[in-house]
Amino acid sequence: MSTITRRILPAIAIAGTMMLVATGCVAGENAKADAPESESTAGATEWSSDTLSIDFATYNPLSLVIKDQGILEEILGDDVAVEWIQSAGSNKANELLRSGSVDVGSTAGSAALLARANGSPIQVIDIFSQPEWSAIVVGPDSDITSVEDLKGKSVAATKGTDPYFFLLQALEEGGLSLSDVEVQNLQHADGRAALDGGSVAAWAGLDPIMAAAEAESGDKLIYRNVDFNTYGFLNATEDFITNHPDLAQAVVDAYEQAREWALENPEETAALLAEVAGIDIDVATTVIEDRSNLDVSGIPGDDQIAVLEKIAPVLVESGDVAGGKESVDKALSSIVNATFAEKAVGGE
């Protein structure tokens, strides 16, 4: 176990959380100053729940580090059972959060905004990356060289995820609309399979699957735009934030430990991604070193809101939000909960 992992003890995590709760500083629409507190006794820590459900995902390298090193388990000790559930994409993570199957889940910022605008009571409590994880991908022998060439073609994309919203923005940039293409709503891995099998002409890809498609199949990225990628959001349900702020703090503390380790050990982080994702180490290295900016502040705030404000009109125009602009604006104004990350980043 690394010295980083050993640095934060349960007593430290819970003590800070109790201070936040006592002063009524746990943010969020439903946060209350009298939220249940965990009690510390001499030499022992009592947590607000004996279980914690959290996701891990290959598009979230920090989650892999936390799970592999047992960082959360060490912080929480034997009194809290940690259940790890894999997310295959932001849409799946949102489904897990909405159903209560996980307390904390990782998504793209655009997907989190979409979910909250449609009534899912989630807030972002930490930023795990600023990635360039999506692009428009075609096969090695395709004659498609630009977004404009997609007119009348079928494109695989996973609705409710960053690659889908990347596609919408790319089409707009190319003077096209959603009606100009036929979108096949497929999960990310199935989108690659459909492209390689020839049943779609293009795919709105997601790393690390996309990087593997480049290396293994010779697939080509015909359109990239880092500004169309939203941040990696770590989200929690408002119920969890309100009733289990001690556990929320423990999760964010674990993420900040994992970030420091990953930045100091990029080769080991790439090796871990390669193992979990089942991809070649060179592919994983490309994802970690070239397309995953982990050296970003974990505190959600103005930078993320600025990106989401750009995606907001796309969400409204897509028709994917039942309440339209009003719901999106309301979600934008309430999606950020920086309390835990501010403490984790500034509390050392």
RALIN-V542323 format. One record per backbone hydrogen bond with DSSP energy under -0.5 kcal/mol. NH is the residue of the N-H (numbers start at 1). CO is the residue of the C=O. E is the energy in kcal/mol with one decimal. If there is no record, write none. Layout:
nh-><NH,NH>
co-><CO,CO>
e-><E,E>
This chain:
nh-><6,7,7,8,9,12,13,14,15,16,17,18,19,20,21,22,23,24,25,27,31,35,41,44,46,47,52,54,54,55,56,57,60,63,64,65,66,67,68,69,70,71,74,75,76,77,79,80,81,82,83,83,84,85,87,93,94,95,96,97,98,99,100,100,101,102,103,104,105,107,109,112,113,114,115,116,117,118,119,120,121,122,123,124,125,126,127,128,128,129,130,132,133,135,136,137,137,138,142,145,149,150,151,152,153,155,156,157,159,161,164,165,166,167,168,169,170,171,172,173,174,175,176,180,181,182,183,184,184,185,186,186,190,191,192,193,194,195,196,197,198,198,199,200,201,202,203,204,205,205,207,209,210,212,213,214,215,216,217,218,218,219,220,222,222,223,228,229,232,233,233,234,235,235,236,237,238,241,242,243,244,248,249,250,251,252,253,254,255,256,257,258,259,260,261,262,263,264,265,269,270,271,272,273,274,275,276,277,278,279,284,285,286,287,288,289,290,291,291,293,293,294,296,300,305,306,307,308,309,310,310,311,312,313,315,316,317,318,319,319,320,322,324,326,327,328,329,330,331,332,333,334,334,335,337,342,343,344,345,346,347>
co-><2,3,4,4,7,9,9,10,11,12,13,14,15,16,17,18,19,21,20,25,28,32,44,41,39,45,81,52,83,104,85,60,57,60,60,61,62,63,64,65,66,66,70,71,72,73,76,77,50,80,52,81,82,54,56,89,90,91,92,93,94,95,96,97,96,96,53,53,235,233,231,108,109,110,111,112,113,114,116,115,119,120,236,335,234,234,298,126,232,232,293,291,131,205,223,135,203,220,139,143,146,147,148,180,150,182,202,184,157,158,158,161,162,163,164,165,166,167,168,169,170,172,171,177,178,153,181,155,182,183,157,184,187,187,188,189,190,191,192,193,194,195,194,194,154,154,137,156,135,203,133,206,206,208,209,210,211,212,213,213,214,213,138,136,220,136,225,226,129,107,231,126,105,233,123,103,121,237,238,239,240,244,245,246,247,248,249,250,251,252,253,254,255,256,257,258,259,260,261,265,266,267,268,269,270,271,272,273,274,274,280,281,282,283,284,285,286,286,287,130,291,292,294,298,301,302,303,304,305,306,307,307,308,309,311,312,313,314,315,316,315,320,321,323,323,324,325,326,327,328,329,330,331,331,124,338,339,340,341,342,343>
e-><-1.4,-0.7,-1.0,-0.5,-0.7,-0.7,-2.0,-2.6,-2.1,-2.0,-1.5,-2.5,-1.7,-1.8,-2.6,-2.7,-1.6,-1.2,-2.8,-0.8,-1.1,-1.5,-1.4,-2.6,-1.5,-0.6,-2.2,-0.5,-2.7,-1.6,-1.5,-0.5,-1.6,-1.1,-1.0,-1.7,-2.4,-2.2,-2.6,-2.5,-0.9,-1.5,-2.0,-2.2,-2.8,-1.8,-0.7,-0.8,-2.8,-0.6,-3.3,-0.6,-0.6,-2.1,-2.5,-2.3,-2.6,-1.8,-2.3,-2.3,-2.8,-2.1,-0.7,-0.7,-1.8,-1.4,-2.6,-1.3,-2.6,-2.6,-2.3,-2.0,-2.4,-2.3,-2.3,-2.6,-2.6,-1.3,-1.8,-2.6,-0.5,-2.2,-2.2,-2.6,-3.0,-1.1,-1.4,-0.5,-2.0,-0.8,-2.1,-2.5,-0.5,-0.6,-2.2,-0.6,-3.0,-2.6,-1.4,-0.5,-0.7,-2.1,-1.3,-3.8,-2.7,-2.8,-2.6,-2.4,-0.8,-1.1,-0.6,-1.9,-2.9,-2.3,-2.0,-2.1,-2.7,-2.7,-2.0,-2.4,-1.8,-1.6,-3.4,-1.9,-1.4,-2.6,-0.7,-3.0,-0.5,-0.7,-1.2,-1.3,-0.6,-2.2,-1.8,-2.0,-2.4,-2.1,-2.9,-2.0,-0.6,-1.0,-1.9,-1.0,-1.9,-1.3,-2.3,-3.0,-2.0,-1.2,-1.9,-0.6,-2.0,-2.0,-2.0,-1.9,-2.0,-3.2,-1.7,-0.6,-0.8,-1.8,-2.8,-2.0,-0.8,-1.1,-2.0,-1.4,-2.9,-3.3,-0.7,-2.9,-3.2,-0.7,-2.5,-1.5,-2.5,-2.4,-2.7,-2.6,-2.3,-2.1,-2.3,-1.8,-2.3,-2.1,-2.7,-2.1,-2.1,-2.2,-2.0,-2.5,-2.4,-1.9,-2.2,-2.8,-2.4,-1.6,-1.5,-2.2,-2.4,-2.2,-2.1,-2.2,-2.6,-2.0,-2.5,-2.9,-1.2,-1.6,-2.3,-2.4,-1.8,-2.0,-2.6,-2.9,-2.0,-1.0,-0.9,-0.9,-0.5,-1.3,-2.1,-0.6,-2.3,-2.5,-1.5,-2.6,-2.4,-1.0,-0.6,-1.4,-1.8,-0.6,-2.1,-2.4,-2.7,-1.7,-0.7,-1.0,-0.8,-0.6,-1.4,-0.7,-0.7,-2.0,-2.9,-2.1,-2.2,-2.5,-1.8,-0.6,-1.1,-1.1,-2.1,-2.6,-1.5,-2.4,-2.8,-2.0,-1.8>
